[in-house]
Amino acid sequence: MKIVLTGSGGQVGSALAPALASLGEVSAFDRRSLDLLDSQSIRSTVADIKPDVIVNAAAYTTVDRAEKEEELAFRINAHAVKELAHAAANIDALLIHFSTDFVFDGEKRAPYVESDRPAPLNVYGHSKLAGERKIGESGCRHFIFRTSWVYGPAGRNFLYAILAAAKTKPELRVVDDQRGAPTSSDAIAGSVVQILANPDISKKASGIYHLNAAGETTWHGFATAILQGKGIKIPVQAIRSDEYPVAAKRPKNSLLDNTKLGATFGIALPDWRQGMATVLAAIH
Ligand SMILES: NC(=O)c1ccc[n+]([C@@H]2O[C@H](COP(=O)([O-])OP(=O)(O)OC[C@H]3O[C@@H](n4cnc5c(N)ncnc54)[C@H](OP(=O)(O)O)[C@@H]3O)[C@@H](O)[C@H]2O)c1
């Protein structure tokens, strides 16, 4: 199997690069070697390599900055995704793409299923939803995995932010009115490899699948668990979202229901606490 991976320098991309190698020949591109703002490079890279699978782990992910960089967010999360999807369609490659819980407004009480109506609250969410739709319109074979609250041993993320803050502050204040399932980049990469290794993969229907860790918590719960996991004793005060102003509004409920993923691919992600313990054990 020939695989093109984009965004190999990101959290999910850097977990995918070694994991995908078990499936075949991986051509991994970071932003320097394949800039998604360059449509011609996307087309020529895909046409030259003729991969069986394109895994797009690249994205514009700075959620708050997107409120001021709408055009850039859409160029990367929608226009470039359209280019990748058309390039995949031209050679009948399978496109694997990642999207987000931020396509929803978070008003639902239960975990979101794939058929729930998207209603993004912020520019990033709108740009990611536009990317999903461009893939659907392209006619390429595809799986779009919506995931949430991603962290891992590589990259900038909440887990590192909490550990860094705990070194300099006497107490932390963390939002406790947003629910979600922190999902490790390794769990995402492992799931994608399992899915691609399925001998019946060509019979699986293109579409959107929710893929996040089992269980649920809040950012406050996640922060508390991170500190406990590292044996750091520091008070963590629970606050409301409106006490921590940020540029982009976030959904109150980010939980994604994985039932379709399990029924289609036979995959169940472990509880978020298990993923967190593995990442904490891997970092110093
Ligand atoms: N992080 C989350 O909490 C979260 C939640 C739900 C869904 N997702 C989705 O999951 C996927 C992976 O996210 P992640 O957490 O791994 O994000 P990430 O760590 O920010 O990685 C994204 C990668 O894309 C690269 N990139 C940005 N602009 C590019 C361009 N013009 N050309 C080529 N590469 C470019 C970035 O390069 P630089 O490092 O050079 O900027 C970075 O390496 C994305 O589709 C994201 O939307 C993430």
Ligand as a Chemical Component Dictionary entry (heavy atoms), coordinates in Angstrom:
data_LIG
# 
_chem_comp.id                   LIG 
_chem_comp.type                 NON-POLYMER 
_chem_comp.pdbx_formal_charge   0 
_chem_comp.three_letter_code    LIG 
# 
loop_
_chem_comp_atom.comp_id 
_chem_comp_atom.atom_id 
_chem_comp_atom.alt_atom_id 
_chem_comp_atom.type_symbol 
_chem_comp_atom.charge 
_chem_comp_atom.model_Cartn_x 
_chem_comp_atom.model_Cartn_y 
_chem_comp_atom.model_Cartn_z 
_chem_comp_atom.pdbx_ordinal 
LIG N1  N1  N 0  -6.056  19.542 18.238 1  
LIG C1  C1  C 0  -7.320  19.252 18.548 2  
LIG O1  O1  O 0  -7.747  19.382 19.697 3  
LIG C2  C2  C 0  -8.242  18.718 17.484 4  
LIG C3  C3  C 0  -9.572  18.452 17.857 5  
LIG C4  C4  C 0  -10.435 17.947 16.875 6  
LIG C5  C5  C 0  -9.984  17.722 15.583 7  
LIG N2  N2  N 1  -8.697  18.017 15.256 8  
LIG C6  C6  C 0  -8.285  17.794 13.877 9  
LIG O2  O2  O 0  -7.314  16.767 13.870 10 
LIG C7  C7  C 0  -6.375  16.983 12.811 11 
LIG C8  C8  C 0  -4.957  16.969 13.347 12 
LIG O3  O3  O 0  -4.843  18.012 14.327 13 
LIG P1  P1  P 0  -3.552  18.182 15.229 14 
LIG O4  O4  O 0  -4.015  18.331 16.625 15 
LIG O5  O5  O -1 -2.536  17.146 14.891 16 
LIG O6  O6  O 0  -3.069  19.615 14.726 17 
LIG P2  P2  P 0  -1.603  20.253 14.741 18 
LIG O7  O7  O 0  -0.764  19.633 15.788 19 
LIG O8  O8  O 0  -1.806  21.728 14.736 20 
LIG O9  O9  O 0  -1.019  19.791 13.336 21 
LIG C9  C9  C 0  -1.451  20.348 12.141 22 
LIG C10 C10 C 0  -0.292  20.341 11.215 23 
LIG O10 O10 O 0  -0.713  20.964 9.981  24 
LIG C11 C11 C 0  0.370   21.754 9.536  25 
LIG N3  N3  N 0  -0.038  22.799 8.644  26 
LIG C12 C12 C 0  -0.653  23.982 8.920  27 
LIG N4  N4  N 0  -0.776  24.709 7.798  28 
LIG C13 C13 C 0  -0.241  23.986 6.790  29 
LIG C14 C14 C 0  -0.055  24.198 5.414  30 
LIG N5  N5  N 0  -0.416  25.341 4.836  31 
LIG N6  N6  N 0  0.537   23.237 4.688  32 
LIG C15 C15 C 0  0.948   22.086 5.251  33 
LIG N7  N7  N 0  0.816   21.825 6.555  34 
LIG C16 C16 C 0  0.221   22.762 7.322  35 
LIG C17 C17 C 0  0.960   22.333 10.809 36 
LIG O11 O11 O 0  2.265   22.794 10.526 37 
LIG P3  P3  P 0  2.959   23.882 11.492 38 
LIG O12 O12 O 0  3.244   23.145 12.759 39 
LIG O13 O13 O 0  4.156   24.284 10.721 40 
LIG O14 O14 O 0  1.958   24.978 11.680 41 
LIG C18 C18 C 0  0.916   21.130 11.740 42 
LIG O15 O15 O 0  2.078   20.341 11.620 43 
LIG C19 C19 C 0  -6.789  18.314 12.160 44 
LIG O16 O16 O 0  -7.607  18.053 11.050 45 
LIG C20 C20 C 0  -7.610  18.987 13.244 46 
LIG O17 O17 O 0  -8.536  19.898 12.696 47 
LIG C21 C21 C 0  -7.811  18.492 16.190 48 
# 
loop_
_chem_comp_bond.comp_id 
_chem_comp_bond.atom_id_1 
_chem_comp_bond.atom_id_2 
_chem_comp_bond.value_order 
_chem_comp_bond.pdbx_ordinal 
LIG N1  C1  SING 1  
LIG C1  O1  DOUB 2  
LIG C1  C2  SING 3  
LIG C2  C3  SING 4  
LIG C2  C21 DOUB 5  
LIG C3  C4  DOUB 6  
LIG C4  C5  SING 7  
LIG C5  N2  DOUB 8  
LIG N2  C6  SING 9  
LIG N2  C21 SING 10 
LIG C6  O2  SING 11 
LIG C6  C20 SING 12 
LIG O2  C7  SING 13 
LIG C7  C8  SING 14 
LIG C7  C19 SING 15 
LIG C8  O3  SING 16 
LIG O3  P1  SING 17 
LIG P1  O4  DOUB 18 
LIG P1  O5  SING 19 
LIG P1  O6  SING 20 
LIG O6  P2  SING 21 
LIG P2  O7  DOUB 22 
LIG P2  O8  SING 23 
LIG P2  O9  SING 24 
LIG O9  C9  SING 25 
LIG C9  C10 SING 26 
LIG C10 O10 SING 27 
LIG C10 C18 SING 28 
LIG O10 C11 SING 29 
LIG C11 N3  SING 30 
LIG C11 C17 SING 31 
LIG N3  C12 SING 32 
LIG N3  C16 SING 33 
LIG C12 N4  DOUB 34 
LIG N4  C13 SING 35 
LIG C13 C14 SING 36 
LIG C13 C16 DOUB 37 
LIG C14 N5  SING 38 
LIG C14 N6  DOUB 39 
LIG N6  C15 SING 40 
LIG C15 N7  DOUB 41 
LIG N7  C16 SING 42 
LIG C17 O11 SING 43 
LIG C17 C18 SING 44 
LIG O11 P3  SING 45 
LIG P3  O12 DOUB 46 
LIG P3  O13 SING 47 
LIG P3  O14 SING 48 
LIG C18 O15 SING 49 
LIG C19 O16 SING 50 
LIG C19 C20 SING 51 
LIG C20 O17 SING 52 
# 
